[in-house]
Amino acid sequence: VKQKKRRPINVFDIDEARCLAENIYHEARNQGTAGWLAVAAVTMNRVTDGRFPNTICEVVFQAETKESWKTKGKKDILASERIFYPIRHRCQFSWYCDGKSDEIKDEESYKKILDFARLMMHNDIRFVDITDGATHYHADYVSPSWARTKTRTTEIGDHIFYRWEKK
């Protein structure tokens, strides 16, 4: 896949910060700031990579979907009124469609992570990408088939990180 031109991340948006925080919370809340930074870096790397959606929220919630039985087949409703749900295990980030609750139960950790996400998105601050440009990662206890097609960059906490191109 040919990489498109990288897109800049522009303005601070509280909804985008919440999406980033939710992703960090579900993927790395118990891994400390290095794990948080790594998940944030992958999310941001995807936003700026033309092969992925344009916003943090679109990246975090990118999934194959199916239409709800409540709206499917009804010809008299608008497209904007149709209801779609992610297909189990067909999401970019597993927590979003693993069939488990996405409720944030540890409010104290979430508040710290939300502050961290806000800081990550501040336009005047540039963070070192400790993943070396990673756009993918997986837990160290699984071996997804896609990993063979990517370049491994680092391991942080219980995640292994990869860049798109295989060298």
Secondary structure, DSSP 8 states (H G I E B T S, - for coil): ----------S--HHHHHHHHHHHHHHHTTSHHHHHHHHHHHHHHHHHSTTS-SSHHHHHT-EEEEE-TTTTT-TTS-GGG--EEEEEEEESSGGGGSSS------HHHHHHHHHHHHHHT-TT-----TTSS--EEEETT---GGGGGSEEEEEETTEEEEESS--
